[in-house]
């Protein structure tokens, strides 16, 4: 029978004391984490502006450049979403409101769904992406959503 022993030495507990007037801003923290992430992910504000997108997320969503979409609405034309019918029509306004990043903001809950993204060039294959989104809160209010993406 195997025996494993674990010993911890020199345990240091970090002491970070923030001044009471300075509220912890998790939107800024997530923005930094997403922009540096190796995994495909996206952070948007409640008004749908892109706050951060990882390089892998930008590639998976067929966005030209991570920096070009920062500060612009997610659905301003750079992200082309299609329905799952044989005709592959673009999503209508009511359907767009139900995509995971936006639904997480409006519902305040964890959401998950598939996205079909139109290929960049004519004849290029579309991509199907599994999106899991969670609302991001500040002072009890939903201020955005964080989405993790995975190609299907």
N, C-alpha and C positions, 0 to 999 in steps of 0.2 A: 504494500500500500504506500502510495506517495505521501510525502510529508512536506508541506509548504509552510514556511515561517515568514512573517512580515514584521519588519521593525521600522519604526519611524524615528528619525532623529532630527533635531533642530527644527521643530515645527514652528513656523512663523505665521502668525495670523496678521494679515494686512490690516492696517488701521487707516481707513480713509474717512476723514471727517469733512463733510461738505458743509459750508455755511448754511444756516437755516434759510437765508434769503435766496439761495441758489438751488432751484429745484432740479432734480435728476431728470435729464432729457433723454428718454429712451429712443426718440426719433433720430436724434443725432448719433447715438450709439449704434443703432441698427443701420443707419445710412453708411457709416464707416465700415461696419462688418460686411454689409452686402457688397459694397464697392470693392472690397478686398477679397471676397469669397471666391473659392475655386468652383463651387457648385453653382448651378443656374438658379438665380433668385432675383427678386424684384421688390422694391419698396416704393409704394405710391402714397401720396397725401390724400386726405379726404376729398379734395377737389379734383382728384385723378391725375395730378401732376406727378411725373416720375421724379422721385427723390434720389434713387440709386438703383443701379442694375449691375450685376456682375458681368464680366466679359463672357462667361459661358451662357448666362441668361440672355444677353444681347444676341449671341450667335444662334441660340435655340429659337428665339422669337423673330429671327430675321431682321433685327434692327441694325441699321448701318453701323453706327458707332455708339458706344455707351455714352460718351460725352454729348453727342448730338441730341439725345432724347431727354437728358436731365433738364428739368424745369418745364418741360412741355407736357401737355395732356397725353395720357397713355393711348388714347384712341383718336389722335389727331391726324391719322392717315398713315403713320409709319408702321403700325401694327394692323395687319389685315386679317380679320377673323372670318372664317367660313362656317356655314352650317354643315351638318353631317348627312345631307341628302346627296343623291347621285348628281344633282345639278351643281353642287358646290357654290351656292349663292352666298353673298356676304350677309353677315348677321344684321338684323334690323335693330332699331333702337331698343325695343322692349327686351330683345334677346341679349343685347350687349349689357344691359343692367344686371343680368344674371350670371355673368362670368365670375369666377371665384374672387379675383382681386376686388371687384366692385361690390359683390354681394357681401363680402366680409365687412366692408365699411357700412353698408346700409343695414345689415342684420346684426352687426356686432358679435358675430359668431364665427367659428371655424367653418370654412367651406372648402369643397373639393369638387373638381369637375374636369372634363376633357375640353381642350381647345384645339380647333383645327386652324392652322395658320397657313395662309397663302404663301407659296414660294415667291422668291424675289423676282426672278426673271421669268419671261414667258416659257412655258413648258417645264419649268422646274417643279419637282414634286412638293406637295404640301407636307407639313409636319403635324403630327398629333402629339399634344403635350398634356400630361397630367399635371394639374395645378392644385396645390394645397395652399390656402390663404388663411391668415389669421389677422384679426384686427389689432392695431397698435393703439394703445391708450395713452393719454396724458391727462392727469388730474381727473380721471374717471370718464373722460369723453373719448370717443373714437376719433383719432386724428389721421388715420391711414391704414394701410394693410401691408403685410409682409407675405410674399408668395414664394413658395419653393416649387421648382419646375422639374419635370422628368420627362424625357422623350419616351413615347410609347412605341 
